[in-house]
Amino acid sequence: MQTFAIVIGIALGLISAYPSGPPVGLVPELCEGMAPDPGPKGHNATPQESTAPYLLKTTADESYEGGHTYTVTISKVQSEILNFKGFFCQVRRSSGSNSDAVGSFDEFSNATKAKYQDCTSSRGGFSHAHPDPVSSFSATWIAPNDTTMGCLRVYCTVVQSRKIYWVRITSDEFCYKKEAVIESPAVVAEDGEQVHNREFVKLPTDDDHQRGRPTKRQQMKRRPS
């Protein structure tokens, strides 16, 4: 009986500390909180409240388009910072109800270091698969074809050591790429009131310019006075 109790205790400790990534299949609420167990069987410490020495970046820059792929990267702010051993990442809305993961992940910079996590949907998140320290890590994110998602951020929990970790650090905000409203110069109507002619145009991308599509300035139309 004593041996059995020791084995169970070790197993619970491993689940709580998540050396092979958070077991969201066994504990689904981990997807929402994204926090390791701070108790003695887990990390035995509360999350750090200081600014994390790690940076989240995405090639989405300030905007994204549905169905397009973007790279999400975790890296150290400075080279002398210690490497990180664990991570758990999702993309979520930057405001409002943001507990659900948005989009899905595909491909890792190191396939043996990470694994997908089914949060909200299949591959809605990703995490470390073993605790070997790394200086940076990247994954490919596929944006959802949903125009209502609005502005998003990458959220990650990053573990430097058992007792030093940060929960839900964030990237800069990036927003769904909408059509822009172009407003022409004012035109005076017969009753003397100034009115504007509005039209919707799609903001051109670099690919559009390469194909010879007109720029936003060329797309603006002026009504004769």
C-alpha positions as a Python dict, from the first residue, in 0.01 Angstrom:
ca = {
    (1, 'M'): (0, 0, 0),
    (2, 'Q'): (286, 240, 79),
    (3, 'T'): (450, 178, -261),
    (4, 'F'): (118, 235, -435),
    (5, 'A'): (71, 569, -255),
    (6, 'I'): (419, 687, -354),
    (7, 'V'): (360, 601, -720),
    (8, 'I'): (27, 783, -724),
    (9, 'G'): (187, 1088, -561),
    (10, 'I'): (459, 1103, -826),
    (11, 'A'): (202, 1068, -1105),
    (12, 'L'): (-10, 1352, -966),
    (13, 'G'): (298, 1570, -938),
    (14, 'L'): (386, 1513, -1301),
    (15, 'I'): (34, 1599, -1416),
    (16, 'S'): (34, 1916, -1206),
    (17, 'A'): (376, 2038, -1325),
    (18, 'Y'): (308, 1947, -1691),
    (19, 'P'): (665, 1856, -1804),
    (20, 'S'): (516, 1716, -2126),
    (21, 'G'): (261, 1995, -2175),
    (22, 'P'): (-77, 2070, -2013),
    (23, 'P'): (-310, 1766, -2018),
    (24, 'V'): (-611, 1949, -2160),
    (25, 'G'): (-772, 1616, -2252),
    (26, 'L'): (-788, 1529, -1882),
    (27, 'V'): (-839, 1883, -1752),
    (28, 'P'): (-1027, 2086, -2018),
    (29, 'E'): (-1043, 2399, -1799),
    (30, 'L'): (-668, 2440, -1856),
    (31, 'C'): (-757, 2579, -2199),
    (32, 'E'): (-936, 2875, -2040),
    (33, 'G'): (-704, 2963, -1752),
    (34, 'M'): (-377, 2864, -1925),
    (35, 'A'): (-220, 2842, -1578),
    (36, 'P'): (-13, 2561, -1425),
    (37, 'D'): (-88, 2429, -1077),
    (38, 'P'): (77, 2668, -826),
    (39, 'G'): (46, 2415, -543),
    (40, 'P'): (321, 2196, -390),
    (41, 'K'): (251, 1913, -635),
    (42, 'G'): (282, 2152, -927),
    (43, 'H'): (512, 2451, -961),
    (44, 'N'): (495, 2528, -589),
    (45, 'A'): (490, 2901, -670),
    (46, 'T'): (249, 3167, -789),
    (47, 'P'): (291, 3329, -1134),
    (48, 'Q'): (537, 3615, -1176),
    (49, 'E'): (381, 3962, -1171),
    (50, 'S'): (679, 4135, -1333),
    (51, 'T'): (704, 4201, -1706),
    (52, 'A'): (799, 3879, -1880),
    (53, 'P'): (1149, 3870, -2035),
    (54, 'Y'): (999, 3696, -2338),
    (55, 'L'): (837, 3845, -2645),
    (56, 'L'): (546, 3728, -2860),
    (57, 'K'): (547, 3833, -3224),
    (58, 'T'): (333, 3750, -3524),
    (59, 'T'): (381, 3818, -3894),
    (60, 'A'): (19, 3935, -3901),
    (61, 'D'): (164, 4272, -3796),
    (62, 'E'): (-144, 4494, -3743),
    (63, 'S'): (-397, 4306, -3957),
    (64, 'Y'): (-491, 3959, -4076),
    (65, 'E'): (-709, 3803, -4346),
    (66, 'G'): (-929, 3498, -4310),
    (67, 'G'): (-773, 3171, -4426),
    (68, 'H'): (-422, 3320, -4445),
    (69, 'T'): (-131, 3176, -4246),
    (70, 'Y'): (95, 3371, -4011),
    (71, 'T'): (396, 3283, -3796),
    (72, 'V'): (375, 3316, -3418),
    (73, 'T'): (710, 3333, -3237),
    (74, 'I'): (813, 3324, -2871),
    (75, 'S'): (1163, 3459, -2808),
    (76, 'K'): (1385, 3609, -2538),
    (77, 'V'): (1394, 3987, -2502),
    (78, 'Q'): (1770, 3975, -2455),
    (79, 'S'): (2028, 3707, -2526),
    (80, 'E'): (2143, 3687, -2163),
    (81, 'I'): (1793, 3591, -2046),
    (82, 'L'): (1754, 3226, -1948),
    (83, 'N'): (1594, 2998, -2206),
    (84, 'F'): (1237, 2885, -2140),
    (85, 'K'): (1135, 2526, -2075),
    (86, 'G'): (760, 2534, -2121),
    (87, 'F'): (489, 2723, -2306),
    (88, 'F'): (119, 2708, -2382),
    (89, 'C'): (-19, 2940, -2650),
    (90, 'Q'): (-348, 3039, -2812),
    (91, 'V'): (-483, 3324, -3022),
    (92, 'R'): (-784, 3497, -2864),
    (93, 'R'): (-991, 3810, -2902),
    (94, 'S'): (-813, 4106, -2749),
    (95, 'S'): (-1124, 4233, -2568),
    (96, 'G'): (-1466, 4122, -2449),
    (97, 'S'): (-1527, 3752, -2395),
    (98, 'N'): (-1189, 3613, -2492),
    (99, 'S'): (-1171, 3272, -2327),
    (100, 'D'): (-1209, 3086, -2659),
    (101, 'A'): (-917, 3005, -2885),
    (102, 'V'): (-943, 3148, -3238),
    (103, 'G'): (-813, 2983, -3555),
    (104, 'S'): (-581, 2682, -3554),
    (105, 'F'): (-211, 2600, -3559),
    (106, 'D'): (-13, 2403, -3814),
    (107, 'E'): (361, 2330, -3831),
    (108, 'F'): (629, 2400, -3571),
    (109, 'S'): (987, 2525, -3594),
    (110, 'N'): (1084, 2215, -3393),
    (111, 'A'): (832, 1933, -3431),
    (112, 'T'): (978, 1729, -3143),
    (113, 'K'): (955, 2018, -2895),
    (114, 'A'): (581, 2093, -2926),
    (115, 'K'): (239, 1943, -2969),
    (116, 'Y'): (-108, 2065, -3062),
    (117, 'Q'): (-373, 2128, -2799),
    (118, 'D'): (-744, 2100, -2884),
    (119, 'C'): (-875, 2416, -2718),
    (120, 'T'): (-1217, 2535, -2846),
    (121, 'S'): (-1144, 2354, -3174),
    (122, 'S'): (-894, 2107, -3315),
    (123, 'R'): (-540, 2248, -3286),
    (124, 'G'): (-671, 2566, -3125),
    (125, 'G'): (-351, 2590, -2920),
    (126, 'F'): (-4, 2444, -2886),
    (127, 'S'): (234, 2370, -2602),
    (128, 'H'): (573, 2219, -2523),
    (129, 'A'): (600, 1840, -2547),
    (130, 'H'): (909, 1807, -2325),
    (131, 'P'): (1092, 2046, -2090),
    (132, 'D'): (1418, 2090, -2281),
    (133, 'P'): (1498, 2465, -2273),
    (134, 'V'): (1488, 2670, -2595),
    (135, 'S'): (1569, 3034, -2678),
    (136, 'S'): (1284, 3074, -2927),
    (137, 'F'): (1000, 2879, -3081),
    (138, 'S'): (767, 2937, -3376),
    (139, 'A'): (437, 2795, -3498),
    (140, 'T'): (216, 2862, -3799),
    (141, 'W'): (-131, 3003, -3723),
    (142, 'I'): (-423, 2980, -3967),
    (143, 'A'): (-665, 3274, -3937),
    (144, 'P'): (-1039, 3192, -3924),
    (145, 'N'): (-1275, 3286, -4205),
    (146, 'D'): (-1495, 3484, -3968),
    (147, 'T'): (-1534, 3858, -4015),
    (148, 'T'): (-1684, 3901, -3666),
    (149, 'M'): (-1365, 3808, -3479),
    (150, 'G'): (-1234, 4164, -3484),
    (151, 'C'): (-902, 4230, -3311),
    (152, 'L'): (-690, 3949, -3171),
    (153, 'R'): (-376, 3884, -2968),
    (154, 'V'): (-150, 3585, -2908),
    (155, 'Y'): (-165, 3468, -2545),
    (156, 'C'): (108, 3246, -2399),
    (157, 'T'): (202, 3104, -2063),
    (158, 'V'): (581, 3075, -2053),
    (159, 'V'): (780, 2870, -1799),
    (160, 'Q'): (1143, 2951, -1729),
    (161, 'S'): (1182, 2707, -1439),
    (162, 'R'): (956, 2520, -1200),
    (163, 'K'): (902, 2824, -976),
    (164, 'I'): (940, 3102, -1233),
    (165, 'Y'): (666, 3136, -1493),
    (166, 'W'): (437, 3397, -1649),
    (167, 'V'): (69, 3338, -1730),
    (168, 'R'): (-101, 3474, -2044),
    (169, 'I'): (157, 3722, -2166),
    (170, 'T'): (34, 3886, -2487),
    (171, 'S'): (146, 4001, -2828),
    (172, 'D'): (55, 4330, -2991),
    (173, 'E'): (-299, 4351, -3124),
    (174, 'F'): (-380, 4264, -3486),
    (175, 'C'): (-723, 4319, -3642),
    (176, 'Y'): (-933, 4169, -3919),
    (177, 'K'): (-861, 4340, -4249),
    (178, 'K'): (-1185, 4508, -4354),
    (179, 'E'): (-1282, 4716, -4650),
    (180, 'A'): (-1200, 5081, -4603),
    (181, 'V'): (-1447, 5366, -4635),
    (182, 'I'): (-1317, 5633, -4874),
    (183, 'E'): (-1494, 5966, -4841),
    (184, 'S'): (-1478, 6211, -5131),
    (185, 'P'): (-1448, 6590, -5088),
    (186, 'A'): (-1768, 6766, -4985),
    (187, 'V'): (-2019, 6855, -5254),
    (188, 'V'): (-2269, 7135, -5198),
    (189, 'A'): (-2626, 7023, -5262),
    (190, 'E'): (-2904, 7249, -5393),
    (191, 'D'): (-3026, 7323, -5039),
    (192, 'G'): (-2678, 7440, -4943),
    (193, 'E'): (-2597, 7136, -4727),
    (194, 'Q'): (-2258, 6972, -4769),
    (195, 'V'): (-2277, 6604, -4856),
    (196, 'H'): (-2013, 6339, -4920),
    (197, 'N'): (-1998, 6061, -5172),
    (198, 'R'): (-1888, 5741, -4992),
    (199, 'E'): (-1765, 5426, -5152),
    (200, 'F'): (-1609, 5104, -5020),
    (201, 'V'): (-1279, 4988, -5162),
    (202, 'K'): (-1056, 4699, -5061),
    (203, 'L'): (-722, 4813, -4928),
    (204, 'P'): (-454, 4681, -5167),
    (205, 'T'): (-191, 4437, -5048),
    (206, 'D'): (167, 4400, -5169),
    (207, 'D'): (47, 4119, -5396),
    (208, 'D'): (-209, 4353, -5549),
    (209, 'H'): (58, 4608, -5632),
    (210, 'Q'): (269, 4339, -5794),
    (211, 'R'): (-25, 4241, -6014),
    (212, 'G'): (-66, 4601, -6124),
    (213, 'R'): (-386, 4673, -5932),
    (214, 'P'): (-452, 5044, -5865),
    (215, 'T'): (-349, 5189, -5531),
    (216, 'K'): (-592, 5337, -5279),
    (217, 'R'): (-522, 5687, -5413),
    (218, 'Q'): (-598, 5568, -5768),
    (219, 'Q'): (-921, 5408, -5652),
    (220, 'M'): (-1059, 5732, -5503),
    (221, 'K'): (-1322, 5889, -5724),
    (222, 'R'): (-1426, 6249, -5719),
    (223, 'R'): (-1770, 6364, -5816),
    (224, 'P'): (-1778, 6669, -6042),
    (225, 'S'): (-1865, 6989, -5861),
}
